[in-house]
Amino acid sequence: MEINMSDIMLHISDNLDKKQRSQFETEMRDQTGVIALGYHESRPHLMIVEYNRDTTNSQNLLYAAKDHGLSAKLVGML
């Protein structure tokens, strides 16, 4: 079975400590269609999310971040 994968980059304006970032990662991983995600330690305000295009889309993932109470923007498709 082929998976139609895409990647996006989210910019999180809020300053999250490691615990808050971990909680947010867990919530994002629980979103339908999310395959993987991660941060770069030197740029913790940027999150890359890999997802299955057949089950979700970039706007759903952006809304999930906003529903978590974060100031987030979609800054790019990778």
mmJSON file of the N, C-alpha and C atoms, coordinates in Angstrom:
{"data_MODEL":{"atom_site":{
"group_PDB":["ATOM","ATOM","ATOM","ATOM","ATOM","ATOM","ATOM","ATOM","ATOM","ATOM","ATOM","ATOM","ATOM","ATOM","ATOM","ATOM","ATOM","ATOM","ATOM","ATOM","ATOM","ATOM","ATOM","ATOM","ATOM","ATOM","ATOM","ATOM","ATOM","ATOM","ATOM","ATOM","ATOM","ATOM","ATOM","ATOM","ATOM","ATOM","ATOM","ATOM","ATOM","ATOM","ATOM","ATOM","ATOM","ATOM","ATOM","ATOM","ATOM","ATOM","ATOM","ATOM","ATOM","ATOM","ATOM","ATOM","ATOM","ATOM","ATOM","ATOM","ATOM","ATOM","ATOM","ATOM","ATOM","ATOM","ATOM","ATOM","ATOM","ATOM","ATOM","ATOM","ATOM","ATOM","ATOM","ATOM","ATOM","ATOM","ATOM","ATOM","ATOM","ATOM","ATOM","ATOM","ATOM","ATOM","ATOM","ATOM","ATOM","ATOM","ATOM","ATOM","ATOM","ATOM","ATOM","ATOM","ATOM","ATOM","ATOM","ATOM","ATOM","ATOM","ATOM","ATOM","ATOM","ATOM","ATOM","ATOM","ATOM","ATOM","ATOM","ATOM","ATOM","ATOM","ATOM","ATOM","ATOM","ATOM","ATOM","ATOM","ATOM","ATOM","ATOM","ATOM","ATOM","ATOM","ATOM","ATOM","ATOM","ATOM","ATOM","ATOM","ATOM","ATOM","ATOM","ATOM","ATOM","ATOM","ATOM","ATOM","ATOM","ATOM","ATOM","ATOM","ATOM","ATOM","ATOM","ATOM","ATOM","ATOM","ATOM","ATOM","ATOM","ATOM","ATOM","ATOM","ATOM","ATOM","ATOM","ATOM","ATOM","ATOM","ATOM","ATOM","ATOM","ATOM","ATOM","ATOM","ATOM","ATOM","ATOM","ATOM","ATOM","ATOM","ATOM","ATOM","ATOM","ATOM","ATOM","ATOM","ATOM","ATOM","ATOM","ATOM","ATOM","ATOM","ATOM","ATOM","ATOM","ATOM","ATOM","ATOM","ATOM","ATOM","ATOM","ATOM","ATOM","ATOM","ATOM","ATOM","ATOM","ATOM","ATOM","ATOM","ATOM","ATOM","ATOM","ATOM","ATOM","ATOM","ATOM","ATOM","ATOM","ATOM","ATOM","ATOM","ATOM","ATOM","ATOM","ATOM","ATOM","ATOM","ATOM","ATOM","ATOM","ATOM","ATOM","ATOM","ATOM","ATOM","ATOM","ATOM","ATOM","ATOM"],
"id":[1,2,3,4,5,6,7,8,9,10,11,12,13,14,15,16,17,18,19,20,21,22,23,24,25,26,27,28,29,30,31,32,33,34,35,36,37,38,39,40,41,42,43,44,45,46,47,48,49,50,51,52,53,54,55,56,57,58,59,60,61,62,63,64,65,66,67,68,69,70,71,72,73,74,75,76,77,78,79,80,81,82,83,84,85,86,87,88,89,90,91,92,93,94,95,96,97,98,99,100,101,102,103,104,105,106,107,108,109,110,111,112,113,114,115,116,117,118,119,120,121,122,123,124,125,126,127,128,129,130,131,132,133,134,135,136,137,138,139,140,141,142,143,144,145,146,147,148,149,150,151,152,153,154,155,156,157,158,159,160,161,162,163,164,165,166,167,168,169,170,171,172,173,174,175,176,177,178,179,180,181,182,183,184,185,186,187,188,189,190,191,192,193,194,195,196,197,198,199,200,201,202,203,204,205,206,207,208,209,210,211,212,213,214,215,216,217,218,219,220,221,222,223,224,225,226,227,228,229,230,231,232,233,234],
"type_symbol":["N","C","C","N","C","C","N","C","C","N","C","C","N","C","C","N","C","C","N","C","C","N","C","C","N","C","C","N","C","C","N","C","C","N","C","C","N","C","C","N","C","C","N","C","C","N","C","C","N","C","C","N","C","C","N","C","C","N","C","C","N","C","C","N","C","C","N","C","C","N","C","C","N","C","C","N","C","C","N","C","C","N","C","C","N","C","C","N","C","C","N","C","C","N","C","C","N","C","C","N","C","C","N","C","C","N","C","C","N","C","C","N","C","C","N","C","C","N","C","C","N","C","C","N","C","C","N","C","C","N","C","C","N","C","C","N","C","C","N","C","C","N","C","C","N","C","C","N","C","C","N","C","C","N","C","C","N","C","C","N","C","C","N","C","C","N","C","C","N","C","C","N","C","C","N","C","C","N","C","C","N","C","C","N","C","C","N","C","C","N","C","C","N","C","C","N","C","C","N","C","C","N","C","C","N","C","C","N","C","C","N","C","C","N","C","C","N","C","C","N","C","C","N","C","C","N","C","C","N","C","C","N","C","C"],
"label_atom_id":["N","CA","C","N","CA","C","N","CA","C","N","CA","C","N","CA","C","N","CA","C","N","CA","C","N","CA","C","N","CA","C","N","CA","C","N","CA","C","N","CA","C","N","CA","C","N","CA","C","N","CA","C","N","CA","C","N","CA","C","N","CA","C","N","CA","C","N","CA","C","N","CA","C","N","CA","C","N","CA","C","N","CA","C","N","CA","C","N","CA","C","N","CA","C","N","CA","C","N","CA","C","N","CA","C","N","CA","C","N","CA","C","N","CA","C","N","CA","C","N","CA","C","N","CA","C","N","CA","C","N","CA","C","N","CA","C","N","CA","C","N","CA","C","N","CA","C","N","CA","C","N","CA","C","N","CA","C","N","CA","C","N","CA","C","N","CA","C","N","CA","C","N","CA","C","N","CA","C","N","CA","C","N","CA","C","N","CA","C","N","CA","C","N","CA","C","N","CA","C","N","CA","C","N","CA","C","N","CA","C","N","CA","C","N","CA","C","N","CA","C","N","CA","C","N","CA","C","N","CA","C","N","CA","C","N","CA","C","N","CA","C","N","CA","C","N","CA","C","N","CA","C","N","CA","C","N","CA","C","N","CA","C","N","CA","C","N","CA","C","N","CA","C"],
"label_alt_id":[null,null,null,null,null,null,null,null,null,null,null,null,null,null,null,null,null,null,null,null,null,null,null,null,null,null,null,null,null,null,null,null,null,null,null,null,null,null,null,null,null,null,null,null,null,null,null,null,null,null,null,null,null,null,null,null,null,null,null,null,null,null,null,null,null,null,null,null,null,null,null,null,null,null,null,null,null,null,null,null,null,null,null,null,null,null,null,null,null,null,null,null,null,null,null,null,null,null,null,null,null,null,null,null,null,null,null,null,null,null,null,null,null,null,null,null,null,null,null,null,null,null,null,null,null,null,null,null,null,null,null,null,null,null,null,null,null,null,null,null,null,null,null,null,null,null,null,null,null,null,null,null,null,null,null,null,null,null,null,null,null,null,null,null,null,null,null,null,null,null,null,null,null,null,null,null,null,null,null,null,null,null,null,null,null,null,null,null,null,null,null,null,null,null,null,null,null,null,null,null,null,null,null,null,null,null,null,null,null,null,null,null,null,null,null,null,null,null,null,null,null,null,null,null,null,null,null,null,null,null,null,null,null,null],
"label_comp_id":["MET","MET","MET","GLU","GLU","GLU","ILE","ILE","ILE","ASN","ASN","ASN","MET","MET","MET","SER","SER","SER","ASP","ASP","ASP","ILE","ILE","ILE","MET","MET","MET","LEU","LEU","LEU","HIS","HIS","HIS","ILE","ILE","ILE","SER","SER","SER","ASP","ASP","ASP","ASN","ASN","ASN","LEU","LEU","LEU","ASP","ASP","ASP","LYS","LYS","LYS","LYS","LYS","LYS","GLN","GLN","GLN","ARG","ARG","ARG","SER","SER","SER","GLN","GLN","GLN","PHE","PHE","PHE","GLU","GLU","GLU","THR","THR","THR","GLU","GLU","GLU","MET","MET","MET","ARG","ARG","ARG","ASP","ASP","ASP","GLN","GLN","GLN","THR","THR","THR","GLY","GLY","GLY","VAL","VAL","VAL","ILE","ILE","ILE","ALA","ALA","ALA","LEU","LEU","LEU","GLY","GLY","GLY","TYR","TYR","TYR","HIS","HIS","HIS","GLU","GLU","GLU","SER","SER","SER","ARG","ARG","ARG","PRO","PRO","PRO","HIS","HIS","HIS","LEU","LEU","LEU","MET","MET","MET","ILE","ILE","ILE","VAL","VAL","VAL","GLU","GLU","GLU","TYR","TYR","TYR","ASN","ASN","ASN","ARG","ARG","ARG","ASP","ASP","ASP","THR","THR","THR","THR","THR","THR","ASN","ASN","ASN","SER","SER","SER","GLN","GLN","GLN","ASN","ASN","ASN","LEU","LEU","LEU","LEU","LEU","LEU","TYR","TYR","TYR","ALA","ALA","ALA","ALA","ALA","ALA","LYS","LYS","LYS","ASP","ASP","ASP","HIS","HIS","HIS","GLY","GLY","GLY","LEU","LEU","LEU","SER","SER","SER","ALA","ALA","ALA","LYS","LYS","LYS","LEU","LEU","LEU","VAL","VAL","VAL","GLY","GLY","GLY","MET","MET","MET","LEU","LEU","LEU"],
"label_asym_id":["A","A","A","A","A","A","A","A","A","A","A","A","A","A","A","A","A","A","A","A","A","A","A","A","A","A","A","A","A","A","A","A","A","A","A","A","A","A","A","A","A","A","A","A","A","A","A","A","A","A","A","A","A","A","A","A","A","A","A","A","A","A","A","A","A","A","A","A","A","A","A","A","A","A","A","A","A","A","A","A","A","A","A","A","A","A","A","A","A","A","A","A","A","A","A","A","A","A","A","A","A","A","A","A","A","A","A","A","A","A","A","A","A","A","A","A","A","A","A","A","A","A","A","A","A","A","A","A","A","A","A","A","A","A","A","A","A","A","A","A","A","A","A","A","A","A","A","A","A","A","A","A","A","A","A","A","A","A","A","A","A","A","A","A","A","A","A","A","A","A","A","A","A","A","A","A","A","A","A","A","A","A","A","A","A","A","A","A","A","A","A","A","A","A","A","A","A","A","A","A","A","A","A","A","A","A","A","A","A","A","A","A","A","A","A","A","A","A","A","A","A","A","A","A","A","A","A","A","A","A","A","A","A","A"],
"label_entity_id":["1","1","1","1","1","1","1","1","1","1","1","1","1","1","1","1","1","1","1","1","1","1","1","1","1","1","1","1","1","1","1","1","1","1","1","1","1","1","1","1","1","1","1","1","1","1","1","1","1","1","1","1","1","1","1","1","1","1","1","1","1","1","1","1","1","1","1","1","1","1","1","1","1","1","1","1","1","1","1","1","1","1","1","1","1","1","1","1","1","1","1","1","1","1","1","1","1","1","1","1","1","1","1","1","1","1","1","1","1","1","1","1","1","1","1","1","1","1","1","1","1","1","1","1","1","1","1","1","1","1","1","1","1","1","1","1","1","1","1","1","1","1","1","1","1","1","1","1","1","1","1","1","1","1","1","1","1","1","1","1","1","1","1","1","1","1","1","1","1","1","1","1","1","1","1","1","1","1","1","1","1","1","1","1","1","1","1","1","1","1","1","1","1","1","1","1","1","1","1","1","1","1","1","1","1","1","1","1","1","1","1","1","1","1","1","1","1","1","1","1","1","1","1","1","1","1","1","1","1","1","1","1","1","1"],
"label_seq_id":[1,1,1,2,2,2,3,3,3,4,4,4,5,5,5,6,6,6,7,7,7,8,8,8,9,9,9,10,10,10,11,11,11,12,12,12,13,13,13,14,14,14,15,15,15,16,16,16,17,17,17,18,18,18,19,19,19,20,20,20,21,21,21,22,22,22,23,23,23,24,24,24,25,25,25,26,26,26,27,27,27,28,28,28,29,29,29,30,30,30,31,31,31,32,32,32,33,33,33,34,34,34,35,35,35,36,36,36,37,37,37,38,38,38,39,39,39,40,40,40,41,41,41,42,42,42,43,43,43,44,44,44,45,45,45,46,46,46,47,47,47,48,48,48,49,49,49,50,50,50,51,51,51,52,52,52,53,53,53,54,54,54,55,55,55,56,56,56,57,57,57,58,58,58,59,59,59,60,60,60,61,61,61,62,62,62,63,63,63,64,64,64,65,65,65,66,66,66,67,67,67,68,68,68,69,69,69,70,70,70,71,71,71,72,72,72,73,73,73,74,74,74,75,75,75,76,76,76,77,77,77,78,78,78],
"pdbx_PDB_ins_code":[null,null,null,null,null,null,null,null,null,null,null,null,null,null,null,null,null,null,null,null,null,null,null,null,null,null,null,null,null,null,null,null,null,null,null,null,null,null,null,null,null,null,null,null,null,null,null,null,null,null,null,null,null,null,null,null,null,null,null,null,null,null,null,null,null,null,null,null,null,null,null,null,null,null,null,null,null,null,null,null,null,null,null,null,null,null,null,null,null,null,null,null,null,null,null,null,null,null,null,null,null,null,null,null,null,null,null,null,null,null,null,null,null,null,null,null,null,null,null,null,null,null,null,null,null,null,null,null,null,null,null,null,null,null,null,null,null,null,null,null,null,null,null,null,null,null,null,null,null,null,null,null,null,null,null,null,null,null,null,null,null,null,null,null,null,null,null,null,null,null,null,null,null,null,null,null,null,null,null,null,null,null,null,null,null,null,null,null,null,null,null,null,null,null,null,null,null,null,null,null,null,null,null,null,null,null,null,null,null,null,null,null,null,null,null,null,null,null,null,null,null,null,null,null,null,null,null,null,null,null,null,null,null,null],
"Cartn_x":[0.837,0.0,0.885,0.624,1.402,0.823,1.704,1.293,1.715,0.771,1.053,1.507,2.828,3.387,3.719,3.551,3.981,4.612,5.396,6.015,5.631,5.414,5.206,6.12,6.314,7.039,6.093,5.964,5.17,6.106,5.777,6.509,5.666,6.223,5.551,6.139,5.329,5.817,6.046,5.312,5.421,6.77,7.3,8.526,8.133,8.387,8.028,9.263,9.102,10.2,10.138,11.095,11.161,9.916,9.377,8.179,6.984,6.797,5.695,5.849,7.076,7.335,7.024,7.395,7.121,5.615,4.876,3.417,2.797,3.293,2.782,3.121,4.329,4.722,3.789,3.492,2.599,1.229,0.72,-0.586,-0.562,0.501,0.595,0.746,1.503,1.667,0.336,-0.57,-1.875,-2.849,-2.474,-3.347,-3.411,-4.596,-4.779,-3.889,-3.154,-2.342,-0.909,-0.569,0.808,1.693,2.768,3.703,4.912,5.448,6.632,6.689,7.434,7.656,8.924,9.4,10.607,10.976,11.881,12.451,13.952,14.571,16.023,16.351,17.254,17.571,17.928,18.593,18.986,17.841,16.752,15.585,14.305,14.108,12.969,11.612,11.601,10.34,9.834,10.627,10.23,9.983,8.832,8.483,8.218,8.847,8.581,7.652,6.582,5.591,5.451,5.652,5.422,4.06,3.233,1.875,1.391,0.337,-0.302,-1.372,-1.173,-2.113,-3.493,-3.595,-4.894,-5.773,-5.177,-5.953,-5.994,-5.152,-5.176,-4.548,-4.497,-3.873,-3.182,-2.465,-1.671,-2.536,-3.716,-4.59,-5.073,-5.394,-5.794,-4.679,-3.444,-2.311,-2.059,-2.224,-2.103,-3.181,-4.417,-5.504,-5.242,-4.63,-4.305,-3.34,-2.364,-1.416,-2.138,-3.006,-3.754,-4.722,-5.337,-6.236,-5.49,-4.199,-3.349,-3.06,-3.517,-3.323,-2.066,-1.468,-0.211,-0.44,0.454,0.486,1.342,0.695,1.406,1.069,2.046,1.865,2.459,1.826,2.37,3.375,4.644,5.671,6.199,5.781,6.243,5.879,5.782,5.633,7.018,7.427,8.769,8.692],
"Cartn_y":[-1.178,0.0,1.247,2.139,3.365,4.452,5.167,6.281,7.57,8.48,9.789,10.73,10.886,11.683,13.095,14.015,15.401,15.866,16.925,17.547,19.015,19.524,20.956,21.444,22.752,23.374,24.354,24.199,25.118,26.015,27.296,28.245,28.483,28.161,28.351,29.601,30.646,31.921,31.861,30.997,30.895,30.295,30.751,30.165,29.002,27.794,26.596,26.018,25.618,24.898,23.44,22.637,21.247,20.445,20.665,19.933,20.325,21.605,22.069,21.566,21.588,21.104,19.614,18.859,17.423,17.152,17.919,17.765,18.075,19.129,19.505,18.432,17.902,16.823,15.63,15.254,14.122,14.381,15.582,15.928,15.887,16.398,16.387,14.964,14.128,12.73,11.978,12.412,11.769,12.2,13.187,13.648,12.587,12.362,11.416,11.801,10.845,11.054,11.468,11.865,12.278,11.037,11.086,9.972,10.221,11.436,11.778,13.29,13.723,15.153,15.364,16.587,16.874,18.339,18.662,19.999,19.884,20.977,21.069,21.83,21.337,21.95,23.429,23.826,25.231,26.119,25.503,26.257,25.617,25.671,24.976,25.578,26.739,27.357,26.812,25.967,25.372,23.88,23.426,22.007,21.492,20.396,19.731,18.556,18.48,17.42,16.673,15.374,14.513,13.855,13.891,13.378,12.688,11.914,11.197,12.115,12.526,13.443,12.838,11.527,10.89,10.967,11.293,11.291,12.631,13.58,14.914,15.9,17.156,18.172,19.214,20.11,21.096,21.999,22.347,23.219,22.522,21.243,20.5,20.494,20.338,20.307,21.686,22.733,24.092,24.346,23.943,24.121,23.342,22.175,21.386,22.152,22.819,23.624,24.792,25.44,26.579,26.126,24.959,24.414,24.097,23.868,23.628,24.943,26.061,27.365,28.079,27.608,28.194,29.175,30.131,31.031,30.34,29.8,29.01,29.501,29.359,29.7,28.591,28.353,27.434,28.228,27.841,28.61,27.907,26.696,26.064,24.609,24.219,22.814,22.361,21.213,20.72,19.63],
"Cartn_z":[0.0,0.0,0.0,-0.915,-1.033,-0.127,0.55,1.402,0.713,0.552,-0.038,1.061,1.199,2.288,1.832,2.755,2.572,3.866,3.769,4.94,4.967,6.169,6.351,7.464,7.474,8.574,9.255,10.57,11.376,12.164,12.219,13.06,14.3,15.458,16.743,17.384,17.512,18.061,19.562,20.236,21.691,22.093,23.206,23.761,24.66,24.202,24.955,25.619,26.88,27.511,27.045,27.462,26.974,27.331,28.529,28.944,28.076,27.838,27.003,25.57,25.068,23.716,23.618,24.64,24.662,24.676,25.463,25.51,24.147,23.521,22.205,21.171,21.219,20.302,20.454,21.685,21.929,21.325,21.518,20.962,19.432,18.84,17.377,16.846,17.532,17.102,17.14,18.01,18.121,17.025,16.225,15.147,14.051,13.533,12.437,11.265,10.761,9.577,9.825,11.049,11.327,11.352,10.584,10.495,11.383,11.334,12.125,12.281,13.287,13.474,14.255,14.229,14.982,14.958,15.856,15.992,15.797,15.491,15.531,16.799,17.596,18.893,18.789,17.707,17.583,17.088,16.627,16.154,16.695,18.005,18.605,18.245,17.609,17.206,15.865,15.215,13.943,14.119,13.673,13.759,12.349,12.012,10.737,11.019,10.231,10.405,9.08,9.137,7.981,8.18,7.137,7.296,6.023,6.183,5.089,4.49,3.242,2.576,2.377,2.424,2.23,3.473,4.625,5.866,6.582,6.187,6.793,5.819,6.223,5.377,6.247,5.606,6.341,7.215,6.747,7.536,8.806,8.719,9.922,10.956,10.497,11.42,12.022,11.228,11.753,12.799,12.51,13.479,14.76,14.653,15.851,16.743,16.138,16.917,17.58,16.834,17.386,18.476,18.285,19.312,20.6,20.486,21.661,22.386,21.811,22.424,21.979,20.893,20.428,19.285,19.181,18.025,16.975,15.963,14.959,13.562,12.672,11.262,10.414,9.3,8.306,7.482,7.543,6.838,5.601,5.371,4.148,4.025,2.766,2.421,1.993,2.448,2.119,1.07],
"occupancy":[1.0,1.0,1.0,1.0,1.0,1.0,1.0,1.0,1.0,1.0,1.0,1.0,1.0,1.0,1.0,1.0,1.0,1.0,1.0,1.0,1.0,1.0,1.0,1.0,1.0,1.0,1.0,1.0,1.0,1.0,1.0,1.0,1.0,1.0,1.0,1.0,1.0,1.0,1.0,1.0,1.0,1.0,1.0,1.0,1.0,1.0,1.0,1.0,1.0,1.0,1.0,1.0,1.0,1.0,1.0,1.0,1.0,1.0,1.0,1.0,1.0,1.0,1.0,1.0,1.0,1.0,1.0,1.0,1.0,1.0,1.0,1.0,1.0,1.0,1.0,1.0,1.0,1.0,1.0,1.0,1.0,1.0,1.0,1.0,1.0,1.0,1.0,1.0,1.0,1.0,1.0,1.0,1.0,1.0,1.0,1.0,1.0,1.0,1.0,1.0,1.0,1.0,1.0,1.0,1.0,1.0,1.0,1.0,1.0,1.0,1.0,1.0,1.0,1.0,1.0,1.0,1.0,1.0,1.0,1.0,1.0,1.0,1.0,1.0,1.0,1.0,1.0,1.0,1.0,1.0,1.0,1.0,1.0,1.0,1.0,1.0,1.0,1.0,1.0,1.0,1.0,1.0,1.0,1.0,1.0,1.0,1.0,1.0,1.0,1.0,1.0,1.0,1.0,1.0,1.0,1.0,1.0,1.0,1.0,1.0,1.0,1.0,1.0,1.0,1.0,1.0,1.0,1.0,1.0,1.0,1.0,1.0,1.0,1.0,1.0,1.0,1.0,1.0,1.0,1.0,1.0,1.0,1.0,1.0,1.0,1.0,1.0,1.0,1.0,1.0,1.0,1.0,1.0,1.0,1.0,1.0,1.0,1.0,1.0,1.0,1.0,1.0,1.0,1.0,1.0,1.0,1.0,1.0,1.0,1.0,1.0,1.0,1.0,1.0,1.0,1.0,1.0,1.0,1.0,1.0,1.0,1.0,1.0,1.0,1.0,1.0,1.0,1.0,1.0,1.0,1.0,1.0,1.0,1.0],
"B_iso_or_equiv":[0.0,0.0,0.0,0.0,0.0,0.0,0.0,0.0,0.0,0.0,0.0,0.0,0.0,0.0,0.0,0.0,0.0,0.0,0.0,0.0,0.0,0.0,0.0,0.0,0.0,0.0,0.0,0.0,0.0,0.0,0.0,0.0,0.0,0.0,0.0,0.0,0.0,0.0,0.0,0.0,0.0,0.0,0.0,0.0,0.0,0.0,0.0,0.0,0.0,0.0,0.0,0.0,0.0,0.0,0.0,0.0,0.0,0.0,0.0,0.0,0.0,0.0,0.0,0.0,0.0,0.0,0.0,0.0,0.0,0.0,0.0,0.0,0.0,0.0,0.0,0.0,0.0,0.0,0.0,0.0,0.0,0.0,0.0,0.0,0.0,0.0,0.0,0.0,0.0,0.0,0.0,0.0,0.0,0.0,0.0,0.0,0.0,0.0,0.0,0.0,0.0,0.0,0.0,0.0,0.0,0.0,0.0,0.0,0.0,0.0,0.0,0.0,0.0,0.0,0.0,0.0,0.0,0.0,0.0,0.0,0.0,0.0,0.0,0.0,0.0,0.0,0.0,0.0,0.0,0.0,0.0,0.0,0.0,0.0,0.0,0.0,0.0,0.0,0.0,0.0,0.0,0.0,0.0,0.0,0.0,0.0,0.0,0.0,0.0,0.0,0.0,0.0,0.0,0.0,0.0,0.0,0.0,0.0,0.0,0.0,0.0,0.0,0.0,0.0,0.0,0.0,0.0,0.0,0.0,0.0,0.0,0.0,0.0,0.0,0.0,0.0,0.0,0.0,0.0,0.0,0.0,0.0,0.0,0.0,0.0,0.0,0.0,0.0,0.0,0.0,0.0,0.0,0.0,0.0,0.0,0.0,0.0,0.0,0.0,0.0,0.0,0.0,0.0,0.0,0.0,0.0,0.0,0.0,0.0,0.0,0.0,0.0,0.0,0.0,0.0,0.0,0.0,0.0,0.0,0.0,0.0,0.0,0.0,0.0,0.0,0.0,0.0,0.0,0.0,0.0,0.0,0.0,0.0,0.0],
"pdbx_formal_charge":[null,null,null,null,null,null,null,null,null,null,null,null,null,null,null,null,null,null,null,null,null,null,null,null,null,null,null,null,null,null,null,null,null,null,null,null,null,null,null,null,null,null,null,null,null,null,null,null,null,null,null,null,null,null,null,null,null,null,null,null,null,null,null,null,null,null,null,null,null,null,null,null,null,null,null,null,null,null,null,null,null,null,null,null,null,null,null,null,null,null,null,null,null,null,null,null,null,null,null,null,null,null,null,null,null,null,null,null,null,null,null,null,null,null,null,null,null,null,null,null,null,null,null,null,null,null,null,null,null,null,null,null,null,null,null,null,null,null,null,null,null,null,null,null,null,null,null,null,null,null,null,null,null,null,null,null,null,null,null,null,null,null,null,null,null,null,null,null,null,null,null,null,null,null,null,null,null,null,null,null,null,null,null,null,null,null,null,null,null,null,null,null,null,null,null,null,null,null,null,null,null,null,null,null,null,null,null,null,null,null,null,null,null,null,null,null,null,null,null,null,null,null,null,null,null,null,null,null,null,null,null,null,null,null],
"auth_seq_id":[1,1,1,2,2,2,3,3,3,4,4,4,5,5,5,6,6,6,7,7,7,8,8,8,9,9,9,10,10,10,11,11,11,12,12,12,13,13,13,14,14,14,15,15,15,16,16,16,17,17,17,18,18,18,19,19,19,20,20,20,21,21,21,22,22,22,23,23,23,24,24,24,25,25,25,26,26,26,27,27,27,28,28,28,29,29,29,30,30,30,31,31,31,32,32,32,33,33,33,34,34,34,35,35,35,36,36,36,37,37,37,38,38,38,39,39,39,40,40,40,41,41,41,42,42,42,43,43,43,44,44,44,45,45,45,46,46,46,47,47,47,48,48,48,49,49,49,50,50,50,51,51,51,52,52,52,53,53,53,54,54,54,55,55,55,56,56,56,57,57,57,58,58,58,59,59,59,60,60,60,61,61,61,62,62,62,63,63,63,64,64,64,65,65,65,66,66,66,67,67,67,68,68,68,69,69,69,70,70,70,71,71,71,72,72,72,73,73,73,74,74,74,75,75,75,76,76,76,77,77,77,78,78,78],
"auth_comp_id":["MET","MET","MET","GLU","GLU","GLU","ILE","ILE","ILE","ASN","ASN","ASN","MET","MET","MET","SER","SER","SER","ASP","ASP","ASP","ILE","ILE","ILE","MET","MET","MET","LEU","LEU","LEU","HIS","HIS","HIS","ILE","ILE","ILE","SER","SER","SER","ASP","ASP","ASP","ASN","ASN","ASN","LEU","LEU","LEU","ASP","ASP","ASP","LYS","LYS","LYS","LYS","LYS","LYS","GLN","GLN","GLN","ARG","ARG","ARG","SER","SER","SER","GLN","GLN","GLN","PHE","PHE","PHE","GLU","GLU","GLU","THR","THR","THR","GLU","GLU","GLU","MET","MET","MET","ARG","ARG","ARG","ASP","ASP","ASP","GLN","GLN","GLN","THR","THR","THR","GLY","GLY","GLY","VAL","VAL","VAL","ILE","ILE","ILE","ALA","ALA","ALA","LEU","LEU","LEU","GLY","GLY","GLY","TYR","TYR","TYR","HIS","HIS","HIS","GLU","GLU","GLU","SER","SER","SER","ARG","ARG","ARG","PRO","PRO","PRO","HIS","HIS","HIS","LEU","LEU","LEU","MET","MET","MET","ILE","ILE","ILE","VAL","VAL","VAL","GLU","GLU","GLU","TYR","TYR","TYR","ASN","ASN","ASN","ARG","ARG","ARG","ASP","ASP","ASP","THR","THR","THR","THR","THR","THR","ASN","ASN","ASN","SER","SER","SER","GLN","GLN","GLN","ASN","ASN","ASN","LEU","LEU","LEU","LEU","LEU","LEU","TYR","TYR","TYR","ALA","ALA","ALA","ALA","ALA","ALA","LYS","LYS","LYS","ASP","ASP","ASP","HIS","HIS","HIS","GLY","GLY","GLY","LEU","LEU","LEU","SER","SER","SER","ALA","ALA","ALA","LYS","LYS","LYS","LEU","LEU","LEU","VAL","VAL","VAL","GLY","GLY","GLY","MET","MET","MET","LEU","LEU","LEU"],
"auth_asym_id":["A","A","A","A","A","A","A","A","A","A","A","A","A","A","A","A","A","A","A","A","A","A","A","A","A","A","A","A","A","A","A","A","A","A","A","A","A","A","A","A","A","A","A","A","A","A","A","A","A","A","A","A","A","A","A","A","A","A","A","A","A","A","A","A","A","A","A","A","A","A","A","A","A","A","A","A","A","A","A","A","A","A","A","A","A","A","A","A","A","A","A","A","A","A","A","A","A","A","A","A","A","A","A","A","A","A","A","A","A","A","A","A","A","A","A","A","A","A","A","A","A","A","A","A","A","A","A","A","A","A","A","A","A","A","A","A","A","A","A","A","A","A","A","A","A","A","A","A","A","A","A","A","A","A","A","A","A","A","A","A","A","A","A","A","A","A","A","A","A","A","A","A","A","A","A","A","A","A","A","A","A","A","A","A","A","A","A","A","A","A","A","A","A","A","A","A","A","A","A","A","A","A","A","A","A","A","A","A","A","A","A","A","A","A","A","A","A","A","A","A","A","A","A","A","A","A","A","A","A","A","A","A","A","A"],
"auth_atom_id":["N","CA","C","N","CA","C","N","CA","C","N","CA","C","N","CA","C","N","CA","C","N","CA","C","N","CA","C","N","CA","C","N","CA","C","N","CA","C","N","CA","C","N","CA","C","N","CA","C","N","CA","C","N","CA","C","N","CA","C","N","CA","C","N","CA","C","N","CA","C","N","CA","C","N","CA","C","N","CA","C","N","CA","C","N","CA","C","N","CA","C","N","CA","C","N","CA","C","N","CA","C","N","CA","C","N","CA","C","N","CA","C","N","CA","C","N","CA","C","N","CA","C","N","CA","C","N","CA","C","N","CA","C","N","CA","C","N","CA","C","N","CA","C","N","CA","C","N","CA","C","N","CA","C","N","CA","C","N","CA","C","N","CA","C","N","CA","C","N","CA","C","N","CA","C","N","CA","C","N","CA","C","N","CA","C","N","CA","C","N","CA","C","N","CA","C","N","CA","C","N","CA","C","N","CA","C","N","CA","C","N","CA","C","N","CA","C","N","CA","C","N","CA","C","N","CA","C","N","CA","C","N","CA","C","N","CA","C","N","CA","C","N","CA","C","N","CA","C","N","CA","C","N","CA","C","N","CA","C","N","CA","C","N","CA","C","N","CA","C","N","CA","C"],
"pdbx_PDB_model_num":[1,1,1,1,1,1,1,1,1,1,1,1,1,1,1,1,1,1,1,1,1,1,1,1,1,1,1,1,1,1,1,1,1,1,1,1,1,1,1,1,1,1,1,1,1,1,1,1,1,1,1,1,1,1,1,1,1,1,1,1,1,1,1,1,1,1,1,1,1,1,1,1,1,1,1,1,1,1,1,1,1,1,1,1,1,1,1,1,1,1,1,1,1,1,1,1,1,1,1,1,1,1,1,1,1,1,1,1,1,1,1,1,1,1,1,1,1,1,1,1,1,1,1,1,1,1,1,1,1,1,1,1,1,1,1,1,1,1,1,1,1,1,1,1,1,1,1,1,1,1,1,1,1,1,1,1,1,1,1,1,1,1,1,1,1,1,1,1,1,1,1,1,1,1,1,1,1,1,1,1,1,1,1,1,1,1,1,1,1,1,1,1,1,1,1,1,1,1,1,1,1,1,1,1,1,1,1,1,1,1,1,1,1,1,1,1,1,1,1,1,1,1,1,1,1,1,1,1,1,1,1,1,1,1]
}}}
